[in-house]
Amino acid sequence: MAGPDEPPFNGNGTVGRLLTCEIPAPAEMLRRRPGICSERYEREKAEFDNLPWYERMLTGHGRAVGLEPTDALQSAKTFQEACEKMPDEISKSALDEKVQQLSDHATGRNPLSPEQSLELKRQVSFLQDVYTPGPRWESGLSSGESAWLSAQNQRWGNSMAIAFLGPVYGGPGAMTRLMGGSENLVEAVNNQSASLVGAGRTRVFARDAAALRESNARIFTSGEYNRGARLEPPSRTVGGKPAGTASPISAPASGTVVQQAVPSISRQKQNGHVKGSPQNTNRIKQGKPTSTFNGPAAEADRLTQEAWQKGTPVAGRPNVRDYDFGQSIGTGPNGGGQSIVRVHQDASGNIHGHPAGPEIP
């Protein structure tokens, strides 16, 4: 046995010291399931191909060259392209850290601006869709996020109106913005300018401007994908706080689409309750009890998405929700007004809604 001043011995009698260390366990990884990128597009394509030929022809009419014939198909195609650019696997901690940031934001520990929180939600939702697909709970938009989106939508609509009116009639609106006027004031100036263009062109202006605002709102608030949003790597700093220290994830170069909290609209089913659509006309001709929204498709979509977010599940039917808007939003089979929107979610996760509840003469 070695004395106190003598070096210790190993078991084989040689002088030395016993050193120990811990080898860290390999990081847990999330792997992208084969075929996950194309599943949604294939499902939407099959649904579109099942439509009558004349509906397919009319649906794609007037869309820009290179786009899919419907928003749902374009959304699915863009997701597929973005998904395929992601690596086969990522560190689970990269996603966990983003989820924790959302939790810290929701609890007030590390509040983010509406723009930052929406960006973070988009990143988390996209990564979950790619690497951990399946049913999950997603929070709706906060009042701050809704207000921010509304402001963006209004600014976008005003910009479109200025461009549509041209340099002469659009100039006052552009100058109002340049001088620091609010977007409400810019919109009012645009409307005044439009009234000078002529009755015919004014109607076209109002229709196109409203269509842009509605389509813009759908991009931000529905289950559709924001084609211009870029998915940053997990190492991005959000609100002054590092978003993660795990291995960086390559973001799609052309910009990633991101899923919001509200599911996509099932267009064919939804159109069955939109006034003037072929599906709605056919239901009525066939004698099916049919409730119909008062407004156009864009308004019906907005009401359906809001009802899904705010509605109460119907007893015994977990995939059905009701929401009472407190005013007539459509008519029932007997022609009376209805204030409730009932929303159904199908097996694919898409939703469609229709007016419901007691009919008021």
C-alpha positions in Angstrom: 0.0 0.0 0.0 1.4 3.4 -1.0 2.3 5.9 1.8 0.8 9.4 2.0 3.7 10.9 0.1 3.9 8.2 -2.5 2.1 8.2 -5.8 -0.9 5.8 -5.9 -0.7 2.6 -7.8 -3.0 1.1 -10.4 -4.4 -2.4 -10.0 -1.5 -3.8 -12.0 1.1 -2.3 -9.7 2.1 0.6 -12.0 2.2 4.2 -10.8 -0.8 6.3 -12.0 -4.1 7.9 -11.2 -7.6 6.7 -12.0 -9.5 9.3 -14.1 -13.3 9.2 -14.7 -15.4 11.1 -17.1 -19.0 11.2 -18.4 -19.7 10.7 -22.1 -22.7 12.8 -23.0 -25.6 11.0 -24.5 -26.3 11.7 -28.2 -28.9 14.4 -28.8 -32.4 13.2 -29.4 -33.3 13.7 -33.0 -36.6 14.3 -34.8 -36.8 12.6 -38.2 -38.9 13.6 -41.1 -41.2 10.7 -42.1 -40.8 9.6 -45.8 -43.6 11.0 -47.9 -44.8 13.6 -45.4 -43.9 16.5 -47.7 -46.2 15.4 -50.5 -49.1 13.9 -48.5 -51.1 17.2 -48.3 -50.7 18.1 -51.9 -51.7 14.6 -53.0 -54.8 14.7 -50.8 -55.8 18.2 -52.1 -55.1 17.2 -55.7 -57.3 14.1 -55.4 -60.1 16.2 -54.0 -59.8 18.7 -56.8 -59.7 16.0 -59.5 -63.0 14.7 -58.1 -64.8 17.9 -59.0 -66.8 18.1 -62.2 -64.8 19.2 -65.2 -66.6 22.5 -65.5 -65.9 23.4 -61.8 -62.2 22.6 -62.3 -62.1 24.8 -65.4 -63.9 27.7 -63.7 -61.9 27.4 -60.5 -58.6 28.0 -62.1 -59.7 30.7 -64.5 -58.0 34.0 -64.1 -55.2 32.8 -61.8 -51.6 33.8 -62.6 -49.5 31.6 -64.8 -47.5 29.0 -62.7 -49.9 29.0 -59.8 -52.0 26.0 -58.9 -55.7 26.3 -59.7 -56.9 26.7 -56.1 -55.5 28.4 -53.0 -55.5 25.0 -51.1 -53.5 23.3 -53.9 -51.0 26.2 -54.0 -50.7 26.2 -50.3 -50.0 22.4 -50.3 -47.5 22.7 -53.1 -45.6 25.5 -51.4 -45.5 23.5 -48.2 -44.2 20.5 -50.2 -41.4 22.5 -51.8 -40.4 24.1 -48.4 -40.6 20.7 -46.6 -38.3 19.0 -49.1 -35.6 21.6 -48.5 -35.5 20.8 -44.8 -32.9 18.2 -43.5 -34.0 14.6 -42.9 -33.6 15.1 -39.1 -33.2 17.9 -36.6 -32.4 18.1 -32.9 -35.5 17.8 -30.7 -34.1 20.6 -28.5 -34.3 23.0 -31.5 -38.1 22.6 -31.5 -38.4 22.4 -27.7 -36.7 25.7 -27.3 -39.0 27.4 -29.7 -42.0 25.9 -27.9 -40.7 27.1 -24.6 -40.3 30.6 -26.0 -44.0 30.6 -27.0 -44.9 29.4 -23.5 -42.8 32.2 -21.9 -44.6 34.7 -24.2 -48.0 33.3 -23.3 -47.3 33.4 -19.5 -45.8 36.9 -19.7 -42.3 35.9 -18.7 -40.8 37.0 -22.0 -43.5 38.9 -23.9 -42.9 39.4 -27.6 -44.3 42.0 -30.0 -47.2 40.8 -32.2 -44.9 40.5 -35.2 -42.4 38.4 -33.3 -44.9 36.2 -31.7 -46.6 35.5 -35.1 -43.3 34.7 -36.7 -42.4 32.3 -33.8 -45.8 30.6 -34.1 -45.2 30.1 -37.8 -41.8 28.6 -37.2 -43.0 26.2 -34.6 -46.1 25.2 -36.6 -44.0 24.5 -39.7 -41.4 22.4 -37.9 -44.2 20.4 -36.2 -45.9 19.8 -39.5 -42.7 18.5 -40.9 -41.2 16.5 -38.0 -44.0 15.8 -35.6 -47.2 15.7 -37.7 -50.5 14.9 -36.1 -53.4 16.5 -34.1 -52.3 19.2 -31.7 -53.8 22.2 -29.9 -52.9 25.6 -31.3 -53.9 28.9 -29.7 -55.8 31.5 -31.6 -54.7 35.0 -32.3 -54.4 37.4 -29.4 -56.0 40.8 -29.6 -52.6 42.4 -30.2 -51.9 40.0 -33.0 -55.3 40.5 -34.6 -54.8 44.3 -34.4 -51.4 44.1 -36.0 -52.7 41.9 -38.8 -55.6 44.2 -39.4 -53.2 47.1 -39.8 -51.1 45.2 -42.2 -54.1 44.2 -44.2 -55.3 47.8 -44.4 -52.0 49.1 -45.5 -51.7 46.4 -48.2 -55.2 47.2 -49.4 -54.4 50.9 -49.5 -51.3 50.3 -51.5 -53.2 48.3 -54.0 -55.8 51.1 -54.3 -53.1 53.7 -54.9 -51.6 51.5 -57.7 -55.1 50.9 -59.2 -56.0 54.6 -59.2 -52.8 55.5 -61.0 -50.6 58.5 -60.6 -53.3 61.1 -61.0 -56.1 59.8 -58.7 -53.8 57.7 -56.5 -51.5 60.6 -55.9 -53.5 62.2 -53.0 -53.5 58.9 -51.1 -49.8 58.3 -51.7 -49.0 61.9 -50.6 -51.2 61.5 -47.5 -49.1 58.4 -46.5 -45.9 60.2 -47.3 -46.8 63.1 -45.0 -47.5 60.7 -42.1 -51.2 60.3 -42.3 -52.8 57.3 -40.8 -53.9 54.4 -42.9 -57.5 55.2 -42.1 -57.0 58.6 -43.5 -55.2 57.2 -46.6 -58.2 54.8 -47.1 -60.6 57.8 -46.9 -58.6 59.8 -49.4 -58.5 56.8 -51.8 -62.2 56.4 -51.5 -62.7 60.1 -52.3 -60.4 59.9 -55.3 -62.2 56.8 -56.5 -65.5 58.6 -56.6 -64.0 61.0 -59.1 -62.9 58.3 -61.5 -66.4 57.5 -62.6 -69.2 55.2 -61.5 -68.1 52.3 -63.6 -64.5 52.3 -62.6 -65.4 53.0 -59.0 -67.4 49.8 -58.8 -64.4 47.9 -60.2 -62.1 49.7 -57.8 -64.2 48.9 -54.7 -64.6 45.2 -55.8 -60.8 44.7 -56.5 -59.7 46.6 -53.3 -62.1 44.6 -51.2 -61.0 41.3 -52.8 -57.4 42.1 -52.1 -58.0 42.9 -48.4 -60.1 39.8 -48.0 -57.5 37.5 -49.7 -54.8 39.1 -47.7 -56.7 38.5 -44.5 -57.1 34.9 -45.5 -53.4 34.5 -46.0 -52.7 35.7 -42.5 -55.6 34.4 -40.5 -56.6 31.1 -42.0 -54.9 27.8 -42.3 -53.5 28.8 -45.6 -49.8 29.5 -45.9 -48.0 32.8 -46.0 -45.9 32.4 -49.2 -43.6 35.3 -48.3 -42.8 34.4 -44.7 -39.2 33.2 -44.2 -38.5 30.4 -41.8 -35.5 31.3 -39.8 -33.0 28.8 -38.4 -33.5 27.9 -34.7 -30.4 30.0 -33.8 -32.3 33.2 -34.7 -32.7 35.8 -31.9 -36.3 36.6 -31.1 -37.0 39.5 -28.7 -33.4 39.7 -27.7 -33.3 36.1 -26.6 -31.4 33.4 -28.5 -33.9 31.0 -30.2 -31.7 28.0 -29.6 -28.2 26.7 -29.4 -28.7 23.4 -31.2 -27.3 22.5 -34.6 -28.6 25.1 -37.1 -31.4 24.2 -39.4 -31.1 25.3 -43.0 -34.1 27.4 -43.9 -35.6 27.2 -47.4 -33.9 29.8 -49.6 -37.1 30.9 -51.4 -39.1 31.6 -48.2 -41.1 29.2 -46.2 -44.8 29.0 -45.7 -46.1 28.7 -42.3 -49.3 27.4 -40.9 -51.6 29.4 -38.7 -53.9 28.2 -35.9 -57.1 28.0 -38.0 -57.4 24.9 -40.3 -57.9 25.3 -44.1 -61.4 25.7 -45.6 -62.8 22.7 -47.4 -63.8 24.6 -50.5 -66.2 22.2 -52.1 -68.2 21.7 -48.9 -68.1 25.4 -47.9 -69.3 26.4 -51.3 -72.5 24.4 -50.7 -73.5 27.3 -48.4 -72.2 30.2 -50.4 -74.9 32.1 -52.3 -74.7 31.8 -56.1 -72.0 29.0 -56.2 -72.7 25.9 -58.3 -72.7 23.7 -55.2 -75.2 25.9 -53.4 -77.5 26.0 -56.5 -77.3 22.2 -56.9 -78.2 21.6 -53.3 -81.3 23.8 -53.6 -82.3 22.2 -56.9 -82.0 18.7 -55.3 -84.3 19.8 -52.5 -81.7 19.4 -49.8 -82.3 21.6 -46.7 -79.7 24.3 -47.2 -78.6 27.2 -45.1 -76.8 30.0 -47.0 -74.4 32.8 -45.9 -75.5 36.3 -46.7 -72.1 37.4 -48.0 -69.7 36.2 -50.6 -67.2 33.3 -50.2 -64.6 35.5 -48.6 -67.1 36.6 -45.9 -68.3 33.1 -45.4 -64.7 31.9 -44.9 -64.0 34.7 -42.4 -67.1 33.8 -40.3 -66.3 30.1 -40.4 -62.7 30.7 -39.3 -63.8 33.0 -36.5 -66.5 30.6 -35.4 -63.9 27.7 -35.2 -61.6 29.8 -33.0 -64.3 31.2 -30.7 -67.0 28.5 -30.9 -68.1 26.0 -28.3 -67.9 22.2 -29.1 -71.3 20.6 -29.7 -72.1 18.0 -27.1 -71.1 14.5 -28.3 -69.5 15.9 -31.5 -65.9 17.0 -30.7 -65.3 18.0 -34.3 -68.2 20.4 -34.5 -68.4 23.9 -33.0 -71.1 26.6 -32.7 -70.7 30.3 -32.4 -73.4 32.9 -32.1 -72.5 36.2 -33.8 -75.6 37.9 -32.4 -76.8 39.1 -35.7 -78.1 37.5 -38.9 -75.2 36.1 -40.9 -77.3 33.9 -43.3 -80.6 32.3 -44.0 -82.0 28.9 -43.1 -83.8 26.4 -45.2 -87.1 28.2 -44.6 -85.7 31.6 -45.5 -85.4 33.0 -41.9 -82.3 34.7 -40.6 -79.8 32.8 -38.6 -77.1 34.2 -36.3 -75.1 31.0 -35.5 -72.3 29.5 -37.5 -71.8 25.8 -37.1 -68.3 24.5 -38.2 -67.4 20.9 -39.0 -63.9 19.5 -39.2 -63.3 16.5 -41.5 -60.8 13.7 -41.2 -58.3 15.7 -43.2 -58.4 18.5 -40.7 -60.2 20.9 -43.0 -63.3 22.8 -41.9 -66.4 24.1 -43.5 -69.3 26.1 -41.9 -72.9 27.0 -42.4 -75.6 29.2 -40.8 -77.5 27.3 -38.1 -79.8 27.8 -35.2 -83.4 29.1 -34.9 -84.7 31.0 -37.9 -85.8 34.6 -37.3 -88.4 36.0 -39.7 
